[in-house]
Amino acid sequence: MGEFIDPEEVLASFKTYYATAELEGITDPHLVYDLRAKLDGAGFYDDFEVERVVAVTLDAKAKQGDLVVALEPVVDRLLKRYKAGQVAVQAARDKGDAAAEQEARNELDSLVLFKGDMGAYLRLYAFLSQIFDYGNTAIEKRAIFFKCLLPLLEFGRERDGVDLSKVVMTHHKLKDQGKRALPLQNGEYPKLSPLTDAGGGAVHEKEKSRLYEIIAKLNDLFEGDVTEDDKLVYVNNVLKGKLLESEILVRQAASNTKEQLKNSPDLLNAIVDAILGASAAHSAMSKQALNSEKVRYGLRDVLMGPAQLYEALRERSE
């Protein structure tokens, strides 16, 4: 599906730079050094691994296979570390060891934050390098290293070997939506905000708690070798996505309370339709759901609870 570009958003963005561009504050040039120290301190790579990747990318005679050799040890180690963390979470839950489960989740969170900090570093470097000449320094080398590494860390979707096809150019297709008059002389001119506290990310506790609640409830519903990621995708994306397309549910959510919608027979019927329409990739869970009324009611409770189907339907009705 193509993405529609709102002309008013284009105008608002362009006016920021039209005639003059003002900053509301000053961007601290030392932020990139602070973020570099944070990333180095995480202990997920060493200087030798950075130098090895940089040497390949700057070598005009280097081949794709050389990049594989340089990146594979780092990517393989990080993906395996994330996978081991997932296994540790499940093992701790099976034993009822809350402390061990939290420790394992902290390990997963640290990897997710590391990936987010790499993205923040690249954005910050792209901005500041237009002002400061970092030259052939550790700052520039890490930008090269992170740019190669970041697309390959698909946590939760590990595969055998390193797929370097992610390090490619992307393309965009433009579609003519007609002409619009966008006067630049009218209205206020927004100011640019300075960059502050880059890399200060944290896993949002409220969202994390909601996802953990979904997983915990689904673990009681589904049996067999189904990963937590599959369960989340199945409920939070596949089923919920199909239910949000139901005009009947959108109307009922707009005119009824959450409890009334939960007890609506139309909701359970729509859940069955969504299960039937689920892709083959989720056939194991679909089969269990179709064969068990308990699972269907459990799915209803998850969707109306932590998955926030009612709230999403209300938003759509507005």
URSUL-V628331 format. One record per run of one state. SS is the DSSP state (H for helix, E for strand, C for the rest). FROM is the first residue (numbers start at 1). TO is the last residue. If there is no record, write none. Layout:
# URSUL-V628331
ss=SS from=FROM to=TO
ss=SS from=FROM to=TO
This chain:
# URSUL-V628331
ss=C from=1 to=6
ss=H from=7 to=15
ss=C from=16 to=22
ss=E from=23 to=23
ss=C from=24 to=30
ss=H from=31 to=41
ss=C from=42 to=46
ss=H from=47 to=58
ss=C from=59 to=63
ss=H from=64 to=95
ss=C from=96 to=97
ss=H from=98 to=128
ss=C from=129 to=137
ss=H from=138 to=150
ss=C from=151 to=163
ss=H from=164 to=166
ss=C from=167 to=191
ss=E from=192 to=192
ss=C from=193 to=204
ss=H from=205 to=221
ss=C from=222 to=227
ss=H from=228 to=243
ss=C from=244 to=246
ss=H from=247 to=255
ss=C from=256 to=257
ss=H from=258 to=262
ss=C from=263 to=264
ss=H from=265 to=276
ss=C from=277 to=279
ss=H from=280 to=291
ss=C from=292 to=292
ss=H from=293 to=304
ss=C from=305 to=308
ss=H from=309 to=317
ss=C from=318 to=318
